[in-house]
Amino acid sequence: MYGGYKINQDMTCSLVQDIVASLRSSQHMTPQYNGVFRFGHSDSITPLYSTLGLYKDDNKLTADNFAQQSNRTLRTSIIDPFSANIVFVAYNCTTGFKVKTFVNEKETTIPVCGNEKLCSLETFLSKIGPMADSCSFQDVCTYQDVTTTSKSVQNNWSVLVFTSLLLAAIFY
């Protein structure tokens, strides 16, 4: 996760589960490649970048270090258009199944794959799969803000509304 609160990563639970399920099922298909395409508004795709560890800089961006951060990877003006997309392509290679990731049609390296743009699907699923297997959408909807419990009902409602909009944007 590149920053912010854990809820930013947690709210991608259903999306990560869907992507992982699609990639797992591609291992049982006979075509040489299978694509998993997800489109959405920037507000629904950006948290997924966080979950996947994309665009994580070594130092947090602050007012004090803005000039030194001019070459940072987390540049929402570049990586996060209003209508964003992320694609995972599973390839059935002679050496086994591989996966390649594209963010807004640009080939992208995912940190769990090291420096490899064509990553072993087994490696990818061993890192991302446990997130999908352990997340519970119901738990996300009952998320409690540890800093202020008096607003928990309001926070739960906000998370539920946001997650509903997120899912509507992704699947419709």
Long-range contacts (C-beta under 8 A, 24 or more apart in sequence): 1-50, 1-51, 1-53, 1-56, 2-49, 2-50, 2-53, 2-54, 2-55, 2-56, 2-57, 2-74, 3-50, 3-60, 3-74, 4-50, 7-140, 7-143, 7-159, 8-47, 8-50, 9-47, 9-50, 9-51, 10-135, 10-139, 10-140, 10-143, 11-47, 11-140, 11-159, 11-162, 11-163, 11-166, 12-47, 12-48, 12-50, 12-51, 13-132, 13-135, 13-136, 13-137, 13-140, 14-137, 14-163, 14-167, 15-44, 15-48, 15-166, 15-170, 16-48, 16-51, 16-128, 16-131, 16-132, 16-135, 17-132, 17-135, 19-88, 19-128, 19-132, 20-125, 20-128, 20-129, 20-131, 20-132, 20-133, 21-132, 22-88, 23-88, 23-90, 23-99, 23-121, 23-124, 23-125, 24-125, 24-129, 26-90, 26-97, 26-121, 27-90, 27-97, 27-121, 29-92, 30-92, 31-92, 32-91, 32-92, 33-89, 33-90, 33-91, 33-92, 34-89, 34-90, 35-87, 35-88, 35-89, 35-90, 36-87, 36-88, 36-89, 36-90, 37-85, 37-87, 38-85, 38-86, 38-87, 38-170, 39-83, 39-84, 39-85, 39-170, 40-83, 40-84, 40-85, 40-166, 40-169, 40-170, 41-82, 41-83, 41-84, 41-169, 42-76, 42-80, 42-81, 42-82, 42-83, 42-84, 43-166, 44-84, 44-165, 44-166, 44-169, 44-170, 45-80, 45-84, 45-85, 45-86, 46-76, 46-80, 46-84, 48-86, 49-79, 49-80, 49-86, 49-103, 51-131, 52-101, 52-110, 52-111, 52-112, 52-128, 53-110, 53-111, 53-112, 54-79, 54-103, 54-108, 54-110, 54-111, 55-79, 56-111, 79-103, 79-104, 90-121, 91-118, 96-120, 96-121, 96-122, 97-121, 97-122, 99-124, 137-163
